[in-house]
Amino acid sequence: MATNGFCREIPTKREGENVAIIVCFFLGLGTLLPWNSVLTIADYYYQLFPDYHPSRVLTLVYQPCAVGTMAILAYNVAKMDTRKRNLVGFSLAFLGTLVLLLLDLGTSGKGGLSNYISVCVVVACYGIADAHCMGGMSGDLSLMHPELLQSYYAGLAGSGALTSVLRLMTKGVFDKSDNGLRKGFLLFLSIAAVLGFLCICTYTFIFPKLFIIKYYRSKAASEGSKTISTELTEVGVQTKRNYQGVGDNHLDRLSNKQLFFQNIDLALVIYLIYVLTLSIMPGFLFENTGIRKLGSWYAIVLVALYNVWDLIGRYVPVIKCIKLESRKGLLFACLSRFLLVPAFYFTAKYGDQGWMIMLVSLLGLTNGYLTVCVITIAPKGYKAPEQNALGNLLTLCLLGGLLSGACLGWFWMIGKQNF
């Protein structure tokens, strides 16, 4: 393959892609680990704030902040420095975790409205942080090899799986001890804080030095991308000169509006995927499934199963022969998932826990599978600045689906006493 005077041939897997895949997975893991820690330890917040519906309210606090921030960032995506944006996101998530730790230690694990409001403020910061990271990383990786984007999204699901496994372990260890829930909560946040700090270091010192990352960023610069200017010193002076030479040659780039309408079917699919998922997870699983043979373990096991199958689903498209790339097929599969709504309703009302476990597993598997199919096929055929913008637009639709689903989840409260 010919070069453009500033980078050599496209790198192969042997030249660093495997390392980049691991790094992207770790960055995805760190992006959502703080928020997933709060979700997974929701039973601790139900103990502290029993009258405030923590899993539902905290989700509704998180989502508007994430969507609002993401909308602003997506609108200004062409002018923003991706590196600074992601560092702001990782840093804000790390600081929020420290604040939650200090808040719990300072109040000795007491409830009350003032403490609940403080938790809500930190959760709002998580929403802002995740909008920075998810949109920034999605846009950045959309102009690279699809496996890097798939690995990052697998890391997002991996954070949920990790927190669920840790939750099961801490419940088993601390369940019979005094303040067992609180001990598990503090352990969760401590792990999230350490990994959050490691994410900052990884993104700052390791990610930009990987050759495959340098290659794709230099390629993006040659196509007029203005979001990676601070990265150009990593790929050399000649790259910077070429970038400056094409910097004003971006007027033929499709606008955000044009990109959205060209991909409105994929935007609708990613939106509807998360409308359904968040209308069920986690509020329905914590508040509407009743008490079964598993007792206090029931909701925790259901959330863990969802997260594990979501992670598995994000690796299924790696097998090319079963990856769904038809846009009509994706839309049909997405709409078919809404049959899960009556299935969950009647299972919660009449079925046993075995059927509920099966439905939750199916919900997670389809969520992960369809998500990766959509986000990896969308950037094909576009220039780097357009791929970056499209990655941000799809992330905005994803977060919008999360917000809508969290709002719709309140409808499960109607007739709850009958479950």
Long-range contacts (C-beta under 8 A, 24 or more apart in sequence): 4-219, 4-222, 4-242, 5-238, 5-242, 6-218, 6-222, 6-235, 6-236, 6-238, 6-239, 6-241, 6-242, 7-214, 7-215, 7-218, 7-219, 7-235, 7-239, 10-215, 11-211, 11-212, 11-215, 15-211, 15-212, 16-210, 16-211, 16-212, 17-145, 17-147, 17-148, 17-212, 19-210, 20-148, 20-210, 20-212, 20-213, 21-147, 21-148, 21-151, 22-151, 23-202, 23-206, 23-207, 23-210, 24-137, 24-141, 24-148, 24-149, 24-151, 24-152, 24-155, 25-151, 25-152, 25-154, 25-155, 25-158, 26-155, 26-198, 26-199, 26-202, 27-133, 27-137, 27-152, 27-155, 27-199, 27-202, 27-203, 27-207, 28-137, 28-151, 28-152, 28-153, 28-154, 28-155, 28-156, 28-157, 28-158, 28-159, 29-155, 29-156, 29-158, 29-159, 29-162, 29-195, 29-199, 30-90, 30-93, 30-155, 30-159, 30-195, 30-196, 30-198, 30-199, 30-202, 31-89, 31-90, 31-93, 31-130, 31-133, 31-134, 31-137, 31-155, 31-156, 31-159, 31-199, 32-130, 32-156, 32-159, 32-160, 33-159, 33-162, 33-163, 33-191, 33-192, 33-195, 33-196, 34-93, 34-94, 34-96, 34-97, 34-126, 34-129, 34-189, 34-192, 34-196, 35-62, 35-93, 35-123, 35-126, 35-127, 35-130, 36-159, 36-160, 36-162, 36-163, 36-307, 37-97, 37-163, 37-188, 37-189, 37-191, 37-192, 38-100, 38-123, 38-126, 39-160, 39-163, 39-282, 39-303, 40-160, 40-163, 40-164, 40-166, 40-167, 40-188, 40-300, 40-303, 41-163, 41-167, 41-181, 41-184, 41-185, 41-188, 42-282, 42-286, 43-181, 43-286, 43-296, 43-299, 43-300, 44-181, 44-182, 44-184, 44-185, 45-119, 46-286, 47-111, 47-181, 48-109, 48-110, 48-111, 48-115, 48-116, 49-111, 49-115, 49-116, 52-116, 53-283, 53-287, 55-282, 55-283, 55-286, 55-287, 56-283, 56-287, 56-406, 56-409, 56-410, 57-120, 58-119, 58-120, 58-123, 59-278, 59-282, 59-283, 59-406, 59-409, 60-403, 60-406, 60-407, 61-120, 61-123, 61-124, 61-127, 62-123, 62-124, 62-126, 62-127, 62-130, 63-127, 63-278, 63-399, 63-402, 63-403, 63-406, 64-127, 64-403, 65-124, 65-125, 65-126, 65-127, 65-128, 65-131, 66-127, 66-128, 66-130, 66-131, 66-399, 66-402, 66-403, 67-127, 67-131, 67-396, 67-399, 67-400, 67-402, 67-403, 69-127, 69-128, 69-131, 69-132, 70-131, 70-134, 70-135, 70-392, 70-395, 70-396, 70-399, 71-396, 73-131, 73-132, 73-135, 73-136, 73-392, 74-135, 74-256, 74-389, 74-392, 74-393, 74-395, 74-396, 75-256, 77-135, 77-139, 77-227, 77-256, 77-388, 77-389, 77-392, 78-226, 78-227, 78-250, 78-253, 78-385, 78-388, 78-389, 79-226, 80-136, 80-227, 81-227, 81-228, 81-229, 81-230, 82-136, 82-139, 82-140, 82-227, 82-228, 82-231, 82-388, 83-208, 83-228, 83-230, 83-231, 84-230, 85-132, 85-135, 85-136, 86-132, 86-133, 86-136, 86-137, 86-140, 86-203, 87-200, 87-203, 87-204, 88-129, 88-132, 89-128, 89-129, 89-130, 89-131, 89-132, 89-133, 89-134, 89-136, 90-129, 90-133, 90-196, 90-199, 90-200, 90-203, 91-129, 91-200, 92-125, 92-128, 92-129, 92-132, 93-125, 93-126, 93-129, 93-130, 93-133, 93-196, 94-193, 94-196, 94-197, 94-199, 94-200, 95-125, 96-122, 96-125, 96-126, 96-129, 97-189, 97-192, 97-193, 97-196, 98-193, 99-125, 100-189, 101-186, 101-189, 101-190, 101-193, 104-182, 104-185, 104-186, 104-189, 105-186, 109-179, 109-182, 131-395, 131-399, 134-395, 134-398, 134-399, 135-391, 135-392, 135-395, 135-396, 138-375, 138-391, 138-392, 138-394, 138-395, 139-227, 139-387, 139-388, 139-389, 139-390, 139-391, 139-392, 139-395, 140-227, 140-228, 140-388, 140-391, 141-391, 142-375, 142-378, 142-379, 142-387, 142-388, 142-390, 142-391, 143-216, 143-219, 143-220, 143-225, 143-379, 143-384, 143-387, 143-388, 143-391, 144-212, 144-213, 144-216, 145-212, 145-216, 146-376, 146-379, 147-318, 148-212, 149-375, 149-376, 149-379, 149-391, 150-314, 150-317, 150-318, 150-372, 150-375, 150-376, 153-314, 153-371, 153-372, 153-375, 154-311, 154-314, 154-315, 154-368, 154-372, 157-307, 157-310, 157-311, 157-313, 157-314, 157-368, 158-311, 160-306, 160-307, 160-310, 160-311, 161-304, 161-307, 161-308, 161-310, 161-311, 163-188, 163-307, 164-300, 164-303, 164-304, 164-307, 164-308, 165-304, 165-308, 166-191, 167-300, 167-303, 167-304, 168-300, 168-301, 168-304, 171-297, 171-300, 208-234, 209-234, 219-384, 220-384, 220-385, 220-388, 221-246, 221-384, 222-246, 223-383, 223-384, 223-385, 224-249, 224-250, 224-253, 224-383, 224-384, 224-385, 225-384, 225-385, 225-388, 226-250, 226-385, 227-385, 227-388, 250-385, 253-383, 253-385, 253-386, 254-382, 254-386, 254-389, 256-389, 256-393, 259-382, 259-386, 259-389, 259-390, 259-393, 260-393, 263-378, 263-390, 263-393, 263-394, 265-327, 265-330, 265-331, 266-327, 266-330, 266-374, 266-377, 266-378, 266-394, 267-393, 267-394, 267-397, 268-331, 268-334, 268-397, 269-330, 269-331, 269-334, 269-370, 269-374, 270-371, 270-374, 270-375, 270-394, 270-397, 270-398, 270-401, 271-397, 271-398, 271-400, 271-401, 271-404, 272-334, 272-335, 272-337, 272-338, 272-401, 273-334, 273-337, 273-367, 273-370, 273-371, 273-374, 273-398, 273-401, 274-367, 274-398, 274-399, 274-401, 274-402, 274-404, 274-405, 275-401, 275-404, 275-405, 275-408, 276-337, 276-338, 276-340, 276-341, 276-363, 276-405, 277-363, 277-367, 277-401, 277-402, 277-405, 278-401, 278-402, 278-403, 278-404, 278-405, 278-406, 278-408, 278-409, 279-341, 279-405, 279-406, 279-408, 279-409, 279-411, 279-412, 280-340, 280-341, 280-344, 280-363, 280-405, 280-409, 281-306, 281-360, 281-363, 283-406, 283-409, 283-410, 283-412, 284-344, 284-348, 284-409, 284-412, 285-360, 287-412, 287-413, 287-416, 288-348, 288-412, 288-413, 288-416, 288-419, 289-348, 289-356, 289-419, 290-348, 290-419, 292-352, 292-353, 292-356, 293-353, 294-353, 298-353, 301-357, 302-356, 302-357, 302-360, 305-357, 305-360, 305-361, 305-364, 306-360, 306-361, 306-363, 306-364, 307-364, 308-364, 309-360, 309-361, 309-362, 309-363, 309-364, 309-365, 309-368, 310-364, 310-365, 310-367, 310-368, 311-368, 312-364, 312-365, 312-368, 313-364, 313-365, 313-366, 313-367, 313-368, 313-369, 313-370, 313-371, 313-372, 314-368, 314-369, 314-371, 314-372, 315-368, 316-365, 316-368, 316-369, 316-372, 317-369, 317-372, 317-373, 317-376, 323-373, 324-369, 324-370, 324-373, 325-373, 325-377, 330-370, 330-373, 330-374, 333-366, 333-370, 334-370, 337-363, 337-366, 337-370, 348-419, 349-418, 349-419, 371-398
